[in-house]
Amino acid sequence: MSEAEVHDVARRGRVAAVGLATATRALKDAALLSMADAIEAAAPAILTANASDVETARQDNTAETLIDRLTLTADRITAMADGLRDVANLADPVGEVVRGYTRPNGLRISQVRVPFGVVAMIYEARPNVTVDAAGLAVKSGNAVLLRGSGSAYHSNLALVQVLADAAEKAGLPSDSIQLVPGTDRSSVSHLLHARGLVDVVIPRGGAGLIEYVVTNSTVPVIETGIGNVHVYVEATADLDMAEKIVVNAKVSRPSVCNSAETVLVHRAVAGEFVPRITSALQAAGVTVHGDPAFAGQSGVVPASDEDWAAEYLSLDMAARVVDSTDQAIEHIRRWSSGHTEAIVTRDLEAANRFVAQVDSAAVMVNASTRFTDGAEFGFGAEIGISTQKLHARGPMGLPELTSTKWVVYGDGQIR
């Protein structure tokens, strides 16, 4: 795919962004509702396109966890449509006054939320990201360029055609939602070098994709990160609660970034909890990769540094016994990807220390890591989960898809 073809898409998005920036909430919400109805109406065609992608993935011996991410069902399409409707019900961030004041000289100064302009999404496998990104971009007044992986090309093509047509019929500018042409890395490279045409790039996927985008982009990047996620069972933990949280965090959907990859257990409760959680995880089909304290349990695979560093995205979990909360925090700070960590405890001081010293985008106290999600946080759909510290961190909803501008009103003041 040539640079000219990719940059032409970006130029058309830039034209659309001008109209989107001043679109009213009523218009944007009407478009979102039309988009939701349209993908439900087009479900048979979308599922047919997705079945082609899934069949190709199976022929390529793709891992089942990745096929799960790729696969659409009637229920998942309904959920995507409902996500668009949820976004329509959210407050419009554009025009929100972040802060405002009047200076002694009479100047009225305000900092106001405005769209970025053109947002490019580069992502792997999951076609639901296509819908989430389109919906959030429309609501926040941004034109969106969607570059999914080649493995989901037919699914994304079908979705974008339906979404873009519905948005335009509702009155949004043509080219508000576009699929970036091409399925090889060259089109990604051309997109990353569209500085001046694209305002921000958001990668969403595995470590390799994110590293490639961050390293090669001349366009500003909001970095979403992989999920090497930990659950720490502290000495005072309610062990019934701990078992439920660990199993849910690992098993409920192991192929997503907020699933737990490592469980840490305080030595004070290890005698009871290690065999208990090993048995519970194995009963759910999980292979436990354990330190010597866990390796004595039947079926446990000895762990190495590769396991502490792993984002498995599968029914595998690393496990270690620690001597103290400080040691648990030290382990997390060394190996975590900065996504989400959880502590299970009845000790408020331990909880507060864990929250203060663990340097991740989200920290849970007595709750599953699976709650790190835009919908679960009440944002509606999310554009991704940022593990960086500039502009946005954690689940990114509508406000994170805006920048700000300063607006100053005077009555003839000069400096």
VEXRO-918448 format. One record per residue (C-alpha): residue number from 1; residue in one letter; chain; x, y, z. Coordinates in nm, 2 decimals. Example, Ala and Ser with C-alpha at 12.3 -4.5 7.8 and 13.67 -1.06 7.14 Angstrom:
<1,'A','A',<1.23,-0.45,0.78>>
<2,'S','A',<1.37,-0.11,0.71>>
***
This chain:
<1,'M','A',<0.00,0.00,0.00>>
<2,'S','A',<0.15,0.33,-0.11>>
<3,'E','A',<0.22,0.63,0.12>>
<4,'A','A',<0.00,0.85,-0.11>>
<5,'E','A',<-0.30,0.62,-0.06>>
<6,'V','A',<-0.27,0.61,0.32>>
<7,'H','A',<-0.21,0.99,0.34>>
<8,'D','A',<-0.51,1.06,0.12>>
<9,'V','A',<-0.73,0.89,0.38>>
<10,'A','A',<-0.57,1.11,0.65>>
<11,'R','A',<-0.63,1.42,0.44>>
<12,'R','A',<-1.00,1.33,0.40>>
<13,'G','A',<-1.02,1.27,0.77>>
<14,'R','A',<-0.87,1.62,0.83>>
<15,'V','A',<-1.15,1.77,0.62>>
<16,'A','A',<-1.41,1.58,0.81>>
<17,'A','A',<-1.26,1.68,1.15>>
<18,'V','A',<-1.34,2.05,1.07>>
<19,'G','A',<-1.71,1.97,1.06>>
<20,'L','A',<-1.70,1.73,1.35>>
<21,'A','A',<-1.54,1.99,1.58>>
<22,'T','A',<-1.86,2.20,1.57>>
<23,'A','A',<-2.12,1.92,1.55>>
<24,'T','A',<-2.38,1.95,1.81>>
<25,'R','A',<-2.44,1.69,2.07>>
<26,'A','A',<-2.78,1.62,1.92>>
<27,'L','A',<-2.63,1.55,1.58>>
<28,'K','A',<-2.35,1.33,1.72>>
<29,'D','A',<-2.60,1.13,1.94>>
<30,'A','A',<-2.84,1.08,1.65>>
<31,'A','A',<-2.54,0.94,1.45>>
<32,'L','A',<-2.44,0.71,1.73>>
<33,'L','A',<-2.80,0.57,1.76>>
<34,'S','A',<-2.81,0.52,1.38>>
<35,'M','A',<-2.48,0.34,1.39>>
<36,'A','A',<-2.61,0.11,1.66>>
<37,'D','A',<-2.92,0.03,1.47>>
<38,'A','A',<-2.73,-0.02,1.15>>
<39,'I','A',<-2.48,-0.28,1.28>>
<40,'E','A',<-2.77,-0.48,1.43>>
<41,'A','A',<-2.95,-0.47,1.10>>
<42,'A','A',<-2.64,-0.58,0.92>>
<43,'A','A',<-2.55,-0.85,1.17>>
<44,'P','A',<-2.58,-1.14,0.92>>
<45,'A','A',<-2.34,-0.98,0.67>>
<46,'I','A',<-2.10,-0.89,0.95>>
<47,'L','A',<-2.10,-1.24,1.09>>
<48,'T','A',<-2.04,-1.38,0.74>>
<49,'A','A',<-1.74,-1.16,0.70>>
<50,'N','A',<-1.61,-1.25,1.04>>
<51,'A','A',<-1.66,-1.62,0.98>>
<52,'S','A',<-1.42,-1.58,0.69>>
<53,'D','A',<-1.15,-1.43,0.91>>
<54,'V','A',<-1.20,-1.69,1.18>>
<55,'E','A',<-1.17,-1.97,0.93>>
<56,'T','A',<-0.84,-1.83,0.80>>
<57,'A','A',<-0.72,-1.79,1.15>>
<58,'R','A',<-0.79,-2.16,1.22>>
<59,'Q','A',<-0.61,-2.26,0.90>>
<60,'D','A',<-0.31,-2.06,1.02>>
<61,'N','A',<-0.32,-2.25,1.36>>
<62,'T','A',<-0.39,-1.93,1.55>>
<63,'A','A',<-0.41,-1.98,1.93>>
<64,'E','A',<-0.77,-2.03,2.06>>
<65,'T','A',<-0.73,-1.72,2.29>>
<66,'L','A',<-0.66,-1.51,1.99>>
<67,'I','A',<-0.95,-1.66,1.79>>
<68,'D','A',<-1.17,-1.58,2.09>>
<69,'R','A',<-1.07,-1.21,2.05>>
<70,'L','A',<-1.14,-1.23,1.68>>
<71,'T','A',<-1.47,-1.40,1.69>>
<72,'L','A',<-1.80,-1.21,1.66>>
<73,'T','A',<-2.14,-1.36,1.76>>
<74,'A','A',<-2.49,-1.22,1.75>>
<75,'D','A',<-2.46,-1.14,2.12>>
<76,'R','A',<-2.13,-0.96,2.08>>
<77,'I','A',<-2.28,-0.75,1.80>>
<78,'T','A',<-2.57,-0.66,2.02>>
<79,'A','A',<-2.33,-0.57,2.29>>
<80,'M','A',<-2.14,-0.34,2.05>>
<81,'A','A',<-2.46,-0.17,1.95>>
<82,'D','A',<-2.56,-0.12,2.31>>
<83,'G','A',<-2.21,0.02,2.37>>
<84,'L','A',<-2.28,0.29,2.11>>
<85,'R','A',<-2.61,0.37,2.27>>
<86,'D','A',<-2.44,0.40,2.61>>
<87,'V','A',<-2.19,0.64,2.46>>
<88,'A','A',<-2.48,0.85,2.31>>
<89,'N','A',<-2.62,0.88,2.67>>
<90,'L','A',<-2.29,1.01,2.81>>
<91,'A','A',<-2.21,1.38,2.86>>
<92,'D','A',<-2.04,1.55,2.56>>
<93,'P','A',<-1.69,1.65,2.67>>
<94,'V','A',<-1.65,1.90,2.39>>
<95,'G','A',<-1.69,2.26,2.53>>
<96,'E','A',<-1.65,2.15,2.89>>
<97,'V','A',<-1.48,2.43,3.09>>
<98,'V','A',<-1.19,2.26,3.27>>
<99,'R','A',<-1.12,2.58,3.46>>
<100,'G','A',<-1.21,2.94,3.43>>
<101,'Y','A',<-1.14,3.27,3.61>>
<102,'T','A',<-1.13,3.64,3.57>>
<103,'R','A',<-0.80,3.83,3.60>>
<104,'P','A',<-0.76,4.16,3.79>>
<105,'N','A',<-0.74,4.34,3.45>>
<106,'G','A',<-1.09,4.21,3.35>>
<107,'L','A',<-0.98,3.93,3.11>>
<108,'R','A',<-1.21,3.63,3.13>>
<109,'I','A',<-1.00,3.32,3.08>>
<110,'S','A',<-1.12,2.96,3.04>>
<111,'Q','A',<-0.96,2.63,2.95>>
<112,'V','A',<-1.21,2.44,2.73>>
<113,'R','A',<-1.21,2.08,2.60>>
<114,'V','A',<-1.18,2.05,2.22>>
<115,'P','A',<-1.13,1.74,1.99>>
<116,'F','A',<-0.79,1.63,1.89>>
<117,'G','A',<-0.89,1.64,1.53>>
<118,'V','A',<-0.78,1.32,1.35>>
<119,'V','A',<-0.72,1.01,1.57>>
<120,'A','A',<-0.56,0.69,1.42>>
<121,'M','A',<-0.63,0.36,1.59>>
<122,'I','A',<-0.39,0.07,1.52>>
<123,'Y','A',<-0.50,-0.25,1.68>>
<124,'E','A',<-0.50,-0.63,1.67>>
<125,'A','A',<-0.76,-0.89,1.62>>
<126,'R','A',<-1.06,-0.76,1.81>>
<127,'P','A',<-1.33,-0.62,1.57>>
<128,'N','A',<-1.52,-0.48,1.87>>
<129,'V','A',<-1.25,-0.22,1.89>>
<130,'T','A',<-1.36,-0.09,1.55>>
<131,'V','A',<-1.70,-0.01,1.69>>
<132,'D','A',<-1.58,0.12,2.02>>
<133,'A','A',<-1.32,0.35,1.86>>
<134,'A','A',<-1.57,0.48,1.60>>
<135,'G','A',<-1.83,0.56,1.87>>
<136,'L','A',<-1.60,0.74,2.10>>
<137,'A','A',<-1.44,0.93,1.82>>
<138,'V','A',<-1.78,1.06,1.70>>
<139,'K','A',<-1.89,1.16,2.04>>
<140,'S','A',<-1.57,1.34,2.11>>
<141,'G','A',<-1.58,1.52,1.78>>
<142,'N','A',<-1.28,1.35,1.62>>
<143,'A','A',<-1.24,1.19,1.27>>
<144,'V','A',<-1.11,0.84,1.32>>
<145,'L','A',<-0.87,0.63,1.10>>
<146,'L','A',<-0.90,0.26,1.18>>
<147,'R','A',<-0.62,0.02,1.11>>
<148,'G','A',<-0.70,-0.32,1.24>>
<149,'S','A',<-0.49,-0.63,1.19>>
<150,'G','A',<-0.50,-0.82,0.86>>
<151,'S','A',<-0.65,-1.12,1.05>>
<152,'A','A',<-0.97,-0.92,1.10>>
<153,'Y','A',<-0.97,-0.74,0.77>>
<154,'H','A',<-1.30,-0.87,0.64>>
<155,'S','A',<-1.48,-0.81,0.97>>
<156,'N','A',<-1.34,-0.45,1.00>>
<157,'L','A',<-1.43,-0.37,0.64>>
<158,'A','A',<-1.79,-0.48,0.69>>
<159,'L','A',<-1.82,-0.29,1.02>>
<160,'V','A',<-1.66,0.03,0.89>>
<161,'Q','A',<-1.88,0.03,0.58>>
<162,'V','A',<-2.19,0.00,0.79>>
<163,'L','A',<-2.08,0.26,1.05>>
<164,'A','A',<-1.96,0.52,0.81>>
<165,'D','A',<-2.27,0.50,0.59>>
<166,'A','A',<-2.50,0.53,0.90>>
<167,'A','A',<-2.30,0.83,1.03>>
<168,'E','A',<-2.31,1.01,0.70>>
<169,'K','A',<-2.68,0.95,0.65>>
<170,'A','A',<-2.73,1.10,1.00>>
<171,'G','A',<-2.56,1.42,0.90>>
<172,'L','A',<-2.20,1.38,1.00>>
<173,'P','A',<-1.93,1.48,0.75>>
<174,'S','A',<-1.82,1.23,0.49>>
<175,'D','A',<-1.51,1.04,0.59>>
<176,'S','A',<-1.56,1.09,0.97>>
<177,'I','A',<-1.50,0.71,1.00>>
<178,'Q','A',<-1.25,0.54,0.77>>
<179,'L','A',<-1.07,0.21,0.74>>
<180,'V','A',<-0.70,0.26,0.65>>
<181,'P','A',<-0.62,0.07,0.34>>
<182,'G','A',<-0.37,-0.22,0.33>>
<183,'T','A',<-0.31,-0.52,0.54>>
<184,'D','A',<0.07,-0.53,0.56>>
<185,'R','A',<0.31,-0.33,0.78>>
<186,'S','A',<0.38,-0.07,0.51>>
<187,'S','A',<0.04,0.10,0.56>>
<188,'V','A',<0.10,0.12,0.93>>
<189,'S','A',<0.44,0.28,0.87>>
<190,'H','A',<0.29,0.53,0.63>>
<191,'L','A',<0.02,0.62,0.89>>
<192,'L','A',<0.29,0.66,1.16>>
<193,'H','A',<0.46,0.92,0.94>>
<194,'A','A',<0.15,1.12,0.86>>
<195,'R','A',<0.26,1.40,1.09>>
<196,'G','A',<0.06,1.71,1.02>>
<197,'L','A',<-0.23,1.50,0.89>>
<198,'V','A',<-0.29,1.28,1.20>>
<199,'D','A',<-0.30,1.44,1.54>>
<200,'V','A',<-0.25,1.13,1.76>>
<201,'V','A',<-0.20,0.76,1.72>>
<202,'I','A',<-0.33,0.51,1.97>>
<203,'P','A',<-0.20,0.15,1.94>>
<204,'R','A',<-0.39,-0.13,2.11>>
<205,'G','A',<-0.25,-0.48,2.11>>
<206,'G','A',<0.05,-0.69,2.21>>
<207,'A','A',<0.39,-0.58,2.32>>
<208,'G','A',<0.54,-0.61,1.97>>
<209,'L','A',<0.28,-0.38,1.81>>
<210,'I','A',<0.30,-0.12,2.08>>
<211,'E','A',<0.68,-0.11,2.07>>
<212,'Y','A',<0.68,-0.08,1.69>>
<213,'V','A',<0.44,0.21,1.70>>
<214,'V','A',<0.61,0.40,1.99>>
<215,'T','A',<0.96,0.35,1.83>>
<216,'N','A',<0.87,0.44,1.47>>
<217,'S','A',<0.60,0.70,1.49>>
<218,'T','A',<0.66,1.07,1.42>>
<219,'V','A',<0.30,1.13,1.52>>
<220,'P','A',<0.23,1.17,1.89>>
<221,'V','A',<0.14,0.84,2.05>>
<222,'I','A',<-0.09,0.76,2.35>>
<223,'E','A',<0.06,0.43,2.46>>
<224,'T','A',<-0.17,0.15,2.57>>
<225,'G','A',<0.01,-0.13,2.75>>
<226,'I','A',<0.01,-0.50,2.79>>
<227,'G','A',<-0.13,-0.65,3.11>>
<228,'N','A',<0.11,-0.83,3.33>>
<229,'V','A',<-0.14,-0.81,3.61>>
<230,'H','A',<-0.10,-0.93,3.98>>
<231,'V','A',<-0.32,-1.03,4.27>>
<232,'Y','A',<-0.16,-1.02,4.61>>
<233,'V','A',<-0.33,-1.22,4.89>>
<234,'E','A',<-0.21,-1.04,5.21>>
<235,'A','A',<-0.17,-1.21,5.55>>
<236,'T','A',<-0.51,-1.09,5.68>>
<237,'A','A',<-0.71,-1.17,5.37>>
<238,'D','A',<-1.05,-1.34,5.38>>
<239,'L','A',<-0.95,-1.65,5.20>>
<240,'D','A',<-1.29,-1.72,5.06>>
<241,'M','A',<-1.29,-1.38,4.90>>
<242,'A','A',<-0.93,-1.42,4.79>>
<243,'E','A',<-1.01,-1.75,4.61>>
<244,'K','A',<-1.31,-1.59,4.43>>
<245,'I','A',<-1.11,-1.29,4.32>>
<246,'V','A',<-0.81,-1.48,4.20>>
<247,'V','A',<-1.02,-1.73,4.00>>
<248,'N','A',<-1.23,-1.46,3.85>>
<249,'A','A',<-0.93,-1.24,3.76>>
<250,'K','A',<-0.77,-1.53,3.58>>
<251,'V','A',<-1.05,-1.74,3.44>>
<252,'S','A',<-1.34,-1.51,3.35>>
<253,'R','A',<-1.17,-1.41,3.02>>
<254,'P','A',<-0.80,-1.50,3.01>>
<255,'S','A',<-0.74,-1.35,2.67>>
<256,'V','A',<-0.79,-0.98,2.78>>
<257,'C','A',<-0.53,-0.74,2.92>>
<258,'N','A',<-0.70,-0.70,3.26>>
<259,'S','A',<-0.69,-1.08,3.34>>
<260,'A','A',<-0.45,-1.16,3.62>>
<261,'E','A',<-0.12,-1.34,3.53>>
<262,'T','A',<0.05,-1.37,3.87>>
<263,'V','A',<-0.08,-1.45,4.22>>
<264,'L','A',<0.13,-1.36,4.52>>
<265,'V','A',<0.05,-1.51,4.86>>
<266,'H','A',<0.18,-1.40,5.20>>
<267,'R','A',<0.37,-1.67,5.38>>
<268,'A','A',<0.14,-1.64,5.68>>
<269,'V','A',<-0.16,-1.79,5.49>>
<270,'A','A',<0.04,-1.99,5.24>>
<271,'G','A',<0.00,-2.32,5.43>>
<272,'E','A',<-0.38,-2.31,5.38>>
<273,'F','A',<-0.42,-2.10,5.07>>
<274,'V','A',<-0.15,-2.24,4.84>>
<275,'P','A',<-0.31,-2.59,4.80>>
<276,'R','A',<-0.66,-2.43,4.80>>
<277,'I','A',<-0.59,-2.18,4.52>>
<278,'T','A',<-0.39,-2.43,4.32>>
<279,'S','A',<-0.67,-2.68,4.33>>
<280,'A','A',<-0.93,-2.41,4.24>>
<281,'L','A',<-0.73,-2.28,3.95>>
<282,'Q','A',<-0.65,-2.63,3.82>>
<283,'A','A',<-1.02,-2.72,3.84>>
<284,'A','A',<-1.09,-2.43,3.61>>
<285,'G','A',<-0.83,-2.56,3.36>>
<286,'V','A',<-0.54,-2.33,3.46>>
<287,'T','A',<-0.18,-2.44,3.45>>
<288,'V','A',<0.00,-2.30,3.75>>
<289,'H','A',<0.36,-2.20,3.71>>
<290,'G','A',<0.49,-2.18,4.07>>
<291,'D','A',<0.79,-2.10,4.28>>
<292,'P','A',<0.92,-2.38,4.52>>
<293,'A','A',<0.64,-2.31,4.77>>
<294,'F','A',<0.39,-2.38,4.49>>
<295,'A','A',<0.59,-2.64,4.30>>
<296,'G','A',<0.52,-2.90,4.57>>
<297,'Q','A',<0.16,-2.91,4.47>>
<298,'S','A',<0.06,-3.18,4.21>>
<299,'G','A',<0.06,-3.06,3.85>>
<300,'V','A',<0.24,-2.73,3.92>>
<301,'V','A',<0.51,-2.63,3.66>>
<302,'P','A',<0.83,-2.48,3.81>>
<303,'A','A',<0.84,-2.10,3.74>>
<304,'S','A',<1.12,-1.90,3.60>>
<305,'D','A',<1.18,-1.53,3.53>>
<306,'E','A',<1.01,-1.57,3.20>>
<307,'D','A',<0.69,-1.66,3.39>>
<308,'W','A',<0.71,-1.35,3.62>>
<309,'A','A',<0.75,-1.14,3.30>>
<310,'A','A',<0.48,-1.31,3.10>>
<311,'E','A',<0.15,-1.18,2.98>>
<312,'Y','A',<0.01,-1.52,2.91>>
<313,'L','A',<-0.34,-1.43,2.78>>
<314,'S','A',<-0.42,-1.79,2.83>>
<315,'L','A',<-0.52,-2.04,3.11>>
<316,'D','A',<-0.18,-2.01,3.27>>
<317,'M','A',<-0.09,-1.83,3.59>>
<318,'A','A',<0.24,-1.77,3.77>>
<319,'A','A',<0.24,-1.81,4.15>>
<320,'R','A',<0.47,-1.71,4.43>>
<321,'V','A',<0.48,-1.70,4.81>>
<322,'V','A',<0.62,-1.38,4.96>>
<323,'D','A',<0.74,-1.30,5.31>>
<324,'S','A',<0.58,-0.95,5.34>>
<325,'T','A',<0.38,-0.68,5.17>>
<326,'D','A',<0.70,-0.50,5.10>>
<327,'Q','A',<0.83,-0.81,4.91>>
<328,'A','A',<0.50,-0.83,4.72>>
<329,'I','A',<0.53,-0.46,4.62>>
<330,'E','A',<0.89,-0.51,4.52>>
<331,'H','A',<0.80,-0.81,4.30>>
<332,'I','A',<0.52,-0.61,4.13>>
<333,'R','A',<0.73,-0.30,4.07>>
<334,'R','A',<1.00,-0.52,3.91>>
<335,'W','A',<0.78,-0.73,3.68>>
<336,'S','A',<0.45,-0.54,3.63>>
<337,'S','A',<0.36,-0.37,3.30>>
<338,'G','A',<0.19,-0.09,3.50>>
<339,'H','A',<-0.16,-0.20,3.41>>
<340,'T','A',<-0.36,-0.32,3.71>>
<341,'E','A',<-0.28,-0.48,4.05>>
<342,'A','A',<-0.50,-0.60,4.33>>
<343,'I','A',<-0.46,-0.67,4.70>>
<344,'V','A',<-0.69,-0.88,4.90>>
<345,'T','A',<-0.67,-0.78,5.27>>
<346,'R','A',<-0.86,-0.69,5.59>>
<347,'D','A',<-0.57,-0.46,5.70>>
<348,'L','A',<-0.64,-0.10,5.61>>
<349,'E','A',<-0.28,0.01,5.66>>
<350,'A','A',<-0.16,-0.27,5.43>>
<351,'A','A',<-0.42,-0.16,5.17>>
<352,'N','A',<-0.31,0.20,5.19>>
<353,'R','A',<0.06,0.12,5.16>>
<354,'F','A',<-0.01,-0.11,4.86>>
<355,'V','A',<-0.22,0.17,4.69>>
<356,'A','A',<0.05,0.43,4.76>>
<357,'Q','A',<0.35,0.23,4.65>>
<358,'V','A',<0.23,0.02,4.36>>
<359,'D','A',<0.30,0.23,4.04>>
<360,'S','A',<0.03,0.10,3.81>>
<361,'A','A',<-0.26,0.27,3.62>>
<362,'A','A',<-0.52,0.10,3.83>>
<363,'V','A',<-0.50,-0.05,4.18>>
<364,'M','A',<-0.78,-0.27,4.33>>
<365,'V','A',<-0.85,-0.34,4.69>>
<366,'N','A',<-1.06,-0.65,4.75>>
<367,'A','A',<-1.19,-0.66,4.39>>
<368,'S','A',<-1.11,-0.84,4.07>>
<369,'T','A',<-0.86,-0.69,3.83>>
<370,'R','A',<-1.13,-0.76,3.56>>
<371,'F','A',<-1.30,-0.43,3.66>>
<372,'T','A',<-1.03,-0.22,3.49>>
<373,'D','A',<-1.25,-0.14,3.19>>
<374,'G','A',<-1.41,0.17,3.06>>
<375,'A','A',<-1.76,0.03,3.07>>
<376,'E','A',<-1.71,-0.11,3.43>>
<377,'F','A',<-1.58,0.24,3.53>>
<378,'G','A',<-1.89,0.40,3.39>>
<379,'F','A',<-1.73,0.55,3.08>>
<380,'G','A',<-1.93,0.36,2.83>>
<381,'A','A',<-1.70,0.21,2.57>>
<382,'E','A',<-1.32,0.27,2.60>>
<383,'I','A',<-1.06,0.35,2.34>>
<384,'G','A',<-0.79,0.16,2.54>>
<385,'I','A',<-0.61,0.14,2.87>>
<386,'S','A',<-0.31,0.37,2.89>>
<387,'T','A',<-0.01,0.26,3.10>>
<388,'Q','A',<0.18,0.58,3.03>>
<389,'K','A',<0.18,0.89,3.26>>
<390,'L','A',<0.13,1.18,3.02>>
<391,'H','A',<-0.22,1.31,2.92>>
<392,'A','A',<-0.41,0.99,2.99>>
<393,'R','A',<-0.36,0.69,3.23>>
<394,'G','A',<-0.59,0.39,3.28>>
<395,'P','A',<-0.91,0.33,3.09>>
<396,'M','A',<-0.96,0.61,2.83>>
<397,'G','A',<-1.31,0.74,2.77>>
<398,'L','A',<-1.44,1.05,2.61>>
<399,'P','A',<-1.24,1.32,2.81>>
<400,'E','A',<-0.91,1.14,2.72>>
<401,'L','A',<-1.00,1.19,2.35>>
<402,'T','A',<-0.99,1.56,2.38>>
<403,'S','A',<-0.72,1.83,2.42>>
<404,'T','A',<-0.79,2.18,2.55>>
<405,'K','A',<-0.76,2.53,2.42>>
<406,'W','A',<-0.75,2.86,2.61>>
<407,'V','A',<-1.03,3.11,2.53>>
<408,'V','A',<-0.98,3.47,2.65>>
<409,'Y','A',<-1.25,3.74,2.64>>
<410,'G','A',<-1.16,4.10,2.69>>
<411,'D','A',<-1.30,4.44,2.62>>
<412,'G','A',<-1.00,4.62,2.47>>
<413,'Q','A',<-0.73,4.53,2.72>>
<414,'I','A',<-0.37,4.57,2.59>>
<415,'R','A',<-0.05,4.46,2.75>>
***
